[in-house]
Amino acid sequence: MSSFKYPDITRAEIVGYLALFGFDIPIGEHDLLNPARELVENLYTFLLGYLDLLQEDDGQAAFGALQVFDNPELHASAIPMMNFYQKVRGLLGAIECPERFTLRDLINPDPDRTKLFLGSILNFCMHRKVKMDELTSLADELNAFFEQKEALEEKISQLSAKIAECNESREKETPFVQEEDAKVRGLKQAISGLNNHQLTLKSETKKMKEKAHELDEQISSADFALLESARENAELRSKIVQSPDKLQRALE
């Protein structure tokens, strides 16, 4: 309780807090200026109930306690009152109220002391409400976190299953991929060989073209020489005497 403090709560604030916490008996500041015993008991009963400090078996416990008296009917009202008093006193002691609660404060309540006791309990109720709201908010955040965590874990599980499926499929396809890779490597080697053969053919073709050109030049030279020889032969034939008689007559 070290974080719990006691501000000076006014009677108007007490009335407001009671309404906030659901006290359904009409009450005003004037009721707290001259507090009646019945009203004070109702207020303490309400606050004990709000804090879950009332037990349903209090009446049964009181009935059991009456059996120890010779005349239990004389104490029928005293024991419940003492139980109630002890609960209020225990609550105020637990929240470290600066004043000690006495039986007189319950039987003949004093306005100022009643204001202090009610204010202390209500201030604790408000402090408790704030903490409970914080805890509720934290619990909601934790629930949202766990829901998100579960969703992520489910997503991870699904992805892991897909990865495993892909790995299995990849393992099954590995031989086929290796076979295709071998084919591709073979084709690349074949293409490389064809490229080399093509280069060789180009070189041989170039040499053949050069040889053909050289032969063409030789043929052209031979044709020219043949023509010259034919022309010379023709000239020589033209100079040969076709008839000796004609030649003799020409000389005479």
Residue pairs with C-beta under 8 A, 6 or more apart in sequence:
1 94
1 95
1 96
4 95
4 96
4 123
4 124
4 127
5 123
6 97
6 98
6 119
6 120
6 123
7 123
8 119
9 17
9 115
9 119
9 122
9 123
11 29
11 32
11 33
11 115
12 29
13 119
13 122
14 32
14 115
14 118
14 119
14 122
15 27
15 28
15 29
15 32
17 122
17 125
17 126
18 27
18 43
18 46
18 122
21 46
21 47
21 50
21 122
21 125
21 129
22 50
23 43
23 46
25 39
25 42
27 39
27 43
31 39
32 111
32 114
32 115
32 118
33 111
34 111
35 109
35 111
35 114
36 109
37 106
37 107
37 108
37 109
40 106
40 109
40 114
41 84
41 106
43 118
44 84
44 88
44 106
44 121
45 54
45 84
47 91
47 118
47 121
47 122
47 125
48 54
48 87
48 88
48 91
50 125
51 91
51 125
51 128
53 87
53 91
54 87
55 61
58 80
58 83
59 80
61 83
62 79
62 80
62 83
65 79
66 72
66 75
66 76
66 79
69 75
81 106
84 106
85 103
85 106
88 101
88 106
88 117
89 100
89 101
89 102
91 121
92 100
92 101
92 117
92 120
92 121
93 100
93 101
95 120
95 121
95 124
97 116
97 117
97 120
98 116
99 113
99 116
99 117
101 117
105 113
105 114
105 117
241 247
